[in-house]
């Protein structure tokens, strides 16, 4: 493997195109939901022959971690760090992205809207207490407790109760089949009941305690997190003794710190790919993830209530060129709302053909032969090369007579405008679907009546409602694929691409990018 | 003097109230919804509404303002919506880091600036003057974030002399170890602070260099300088004992006025170097719309600004005998 492969992204340290990897992900996304029972757990006990211990591993976090109580935040960097301290029942396999039992030994849907989980025996929390079915019950009830006000509560809405069957078996009772329950589990942390009942929310925000591979050493909100190896870990003992995760918001500083050897791992932008790969001290590791990049239309603002205008704009934009130029060809072009890595993807949907002549013709047919003026709102940090891609869109639109001006917003502002349906007429958005890899988190949120939608699609709403009423994965797949077809035809967005999860990692470590945006460290070793 | 101080304190309270009101109005009238950041991507409108209610954001603006003002008078600056901790505790935890950086930047900038200003005035029109003018111009026109990144690339990435980010050991530990004869901790501290301090101090240094130079040039031609020289006093003596103290009045005024700019500059510098100060906390809070932290942060910055300016006012009395005489005559 050459570490100086300029212009190419090393997908999981392979200089070859990511075709094989992507096919693997496609297969796993489908496989993750074809069976309702899970077994063959992730084996965290595989020995790492010849690995040397790492005294200190430093990861620069790209956004602040204000709080480490899993029920008091929904911030990605906090979720990543919580996964070092807590263990989930189910986790995704890093190489296939398939959902696998983790704390759970096995799980299954046992009818009557009930899911049964069998927990591993002999697992202890950092305070020495046993992890049992009671801990699982407590954790799930804490998540859905209105008083706690977890930001994840809504996703767990179908859960009615949790019954302890025996010390290591638990039944989760739902009011519907709740087919996506396991997809939400990788970020469900299991708590020690005594510790999480006795302490205040303020205390727990700063002092997380779980059963994970690392235990808390020091946490300063929005500054730094230090964790130390849990030497009594039930699974594979990490090679890393201590992890330090300072927050560095500036991307230029993060890359400089990586190249200077001050940190070993961080998230990077496309413009840094070549620089990092040719540095001789670090390299890029990237993988198609779950984050789609789209430019949405607001159906309540003219002329975007006209389907033909929306379709014309899709024909006017060269997706392929944007992918090649701004993310070095590492993205996957979207033919519909669901990317290939997510369950519900429809492989028959092709990306809109780039054809400005056809776009102009369609625009004239829609009653706008001379184009019109519009606005695109963007939060550049929401996606790789956000500003550049928006600028490219403006240029494509100009070719068919549409004059678009760019309005740069901050995240809080644009989020508020979208959820109140005031954003637009056009706005850039990236969406990771809460790392569930399930269409429900995309179609159900971004289209029709979804909380983050500015479109009006009753047919899709009906399909989403039907998909939520069944646990049959084949049936769900069909419904989502149909919804994808409807969405492609209705063109609620300019379909752009699935962006990669890209990181810079020092050449001394073997960490590899994961599709689910998580950064578990127990398998990281020296190379 | 007491009456003067009382009047200044009264003005300060009005300034602080103005700052608190302004930041409240700007925050609450600007677009953006904290609820969206709190509950994340998949929430529904009902969930957003619930969060808004729990934060009191469903109340009319005047009611929110009165609640805020009432809490402020009681000394309650609220809790962070995202961290769940008291905003005062959070800011007080970060304040020493920001002060450490700004004071080091000022200690680096001020002596160099005064020396450069004096030298370039005395040797006006020489290469030394041109060089001093060029460095002042460079300092004034160079944005903090650019200079910071350039310094990181040169000293951390290329030369590998200094770390690219973060802060070194705690300053109290540095002092303790120095007393115990262990300079290693100090060196570690210095290695971390040198680049952020230069980044932050350069602009400050440039402003004071220009001001000192102008002031000294203005004084050089004054009759009292000629009298001192005629009485046989050396040129250096005149500058050191007569001109420099006189110039210090305007320099001190500028230092007071620029404290705000220095604290503002610290926000950018802290972000570039990952320095865990108050500025970075404010940026993160603004991004998330964590109103209580932003309000408390702005209020604390305004307080520091006002406090430093009162100190400067008091310093005038000692620097300028005319003020003392005026006070006595009054």
Boltz contact constraints between the chains, C-beta under 6 A:
constraints:
  - contact:
      token1: [A, 64]
      token2: [B, 284]
      max_distance: 6.0
  - contact:
      token1: [A, 66]
      token2: [B, 82]
      max_distance: 6.0
  - contact:
      token1: [A, 66]
      token2: [B, 83]
      max_distance: 6.0
  - contact:
      token1: [A, 67]
      token2: [B, 83]
      max_distance: 6.0
  - contact:
      token1: [A, 74]
      token2: [B, 40]
      max_distance: 6.0
  - contact:
      token1: [A, 151]
      token2: [B, 39]
      max_distance: 6.0
  - contact:
      token1: [A, 151]
      token2: [B, 40]
      max_distance: 6.0
  - contact:
      token1: [A, 154]
      token2: [B, 43]
      max_distance: 6.0
  - contact:
      token1: [A, 154]
      token2: [B, 47]
      max_distance: 6.0
  - contact:
      token1: [A, 155]
      token2: [B, 42]
      max_distance: 6.0
  - contact:
      token1: [A, 201]
      token2: [B, 84]
      max_distance: 6.0
  - contact:
      token1: [A, 202]
      token2: [B, 84]
      max_distance: 6.0
  - contact:
      token1: [A, 205]
      token2: [B, 84]
      max_distance: 6.0
  - contact:
      token1: [A, 221]
      token2: [B, 83]
      max_distance: 6.0
  - contact:
      token1: [A, 222]
      token2: [B, 281]
      max_distance: 6.0
  - contact:
      token1: [A, 222]
      token2: [B, 284]
      max_distance: 6.0
  - contact:
      token1: [A, 223]
      token2: [B, 276]
      max_distance: 6.0
  - contact:
      token1: [A, 246]
      token2: [B, 166]
      max_distance: 6.0
  - contact:
      token1: [A, 246]
      token2: [B, 274]
      max_distance: 6.0
  - contact:
      token1: [A, 248]
      token2: [B, 165]
      max_distance: 6.0
  - contact:
      token1: [A, 248]
      token2: [B, 274]
      max_distance: 6.0
  - contact:
      token1: [A, 249]
      token2: [B, 271]
      max_distance: 6.0
  - contact:
      token1: [A, 250]
      token2: [B, 271]
      max_distance: 6.0
  - contact:
      token1: [A, 250]
      token2: [B, 272]
      max_distance: 6.0
  - contact:
      token1: [A, 252]
      token2: [B, 149]
      max_distance: 6.0
  - contact:
      token1: [A, 253]
      token2: [B, 165]
      max_distance: 6.0
  - contact:
      token1: [A, 253]
      token2: [B, 272]
      max_distance: 6.0
  - contact:
      token1: [A, 256]
      token2: [B, 152]
      max_distance: 6.0
  - contact:
      token1: [A, 256]
      token2: [B, 156]
      max_distance: 6.0
  - contact:
      token1: [A, 256]
      token2: [B, 157]
      max_distance: 6.0
  - contact:
      token1: [A, 256]
      token2: [B, 164]
      max_distance: 6.0
  - contact:
      token1: [A, 257]
      token2: [B, 164]
      max_distance: 6.0
  - contact:
      token1: [A, 257]
      token2: [B, 165]
      max_distance: 6.0
  - contact:
      token1: [A, 259]
      token2: [B, 157]
      max_distance: 6.0
  - contact:
      token1: [A, 260]
      token2: [B, 156]
      max_distance: 6.0
  - contact:
      token1: [A, 260]
      token2: [B, 157]
      max_distance: 6.0
  - contact:
      token1: [A, 260]
      token2: [B, 164]
      max_distance: 6.0
  - contact:
      token1: [A, 262]
      token2: [B, 163]
      max_distance: 6.0
  - contact:
      token1: [A, 262]
      token2: [B, 164]
      max_distance: 6.0
  - contact:
      token1: [A, 412]
      token2: [B, 32]
      max_distance: 6.0
  - contact:
      token1: [A, 412]
      token2: [B, 37]
      max_distance: 6.0
  - contact:
      token1: [A, 412]
      token2: [B, 289]
      max_distance: 6.0
  - contact:
      token1: [A, 413]
      token2: [B, 31]
      max_distance: 6.0
  - contact:
      token1: [A, 413]
      token2: [B, 32]
      max_distance: 6.0
  - contact:
      token1: [A, 415]
      token2: [B, 36]
      max_distance: 6.0
  - contact:
      token1: [A, 416]
      token2: [B, 32]
      max_distance: 6.0
  - contact:
      token1: [A, 416]
      token2: [B, 33]
      max_distance: 6.0
  - contact:
      token1: [A, 416]
      token2: [B, 36]
      max_distance: 6.0
  - contact:
      token1: [A, 419]
      token2: [B, 36]
      max_distance: 6.0
  - contact:
      token1: [A, 434]
      token2: [B, 41]
      max_distance: 6.0
  - contact:
      token1: [A, 434]
      token2: [B, 42]
      max_distance: 6.0
  - contact:
      token1: [A, 445]
      token2: [B, 42]
      max_distance: 6.0
  - contact:
      token1: [A, 451]
      token2: [B, 43]
      max_distance: 6.0
  - contact:
      token1: [A, 451]
      token2: [B, 44]
      max_distance: 6.0
  - contact:
      token1: [A, 451]
      token2: [B, 45]
      max_distance: 6.0
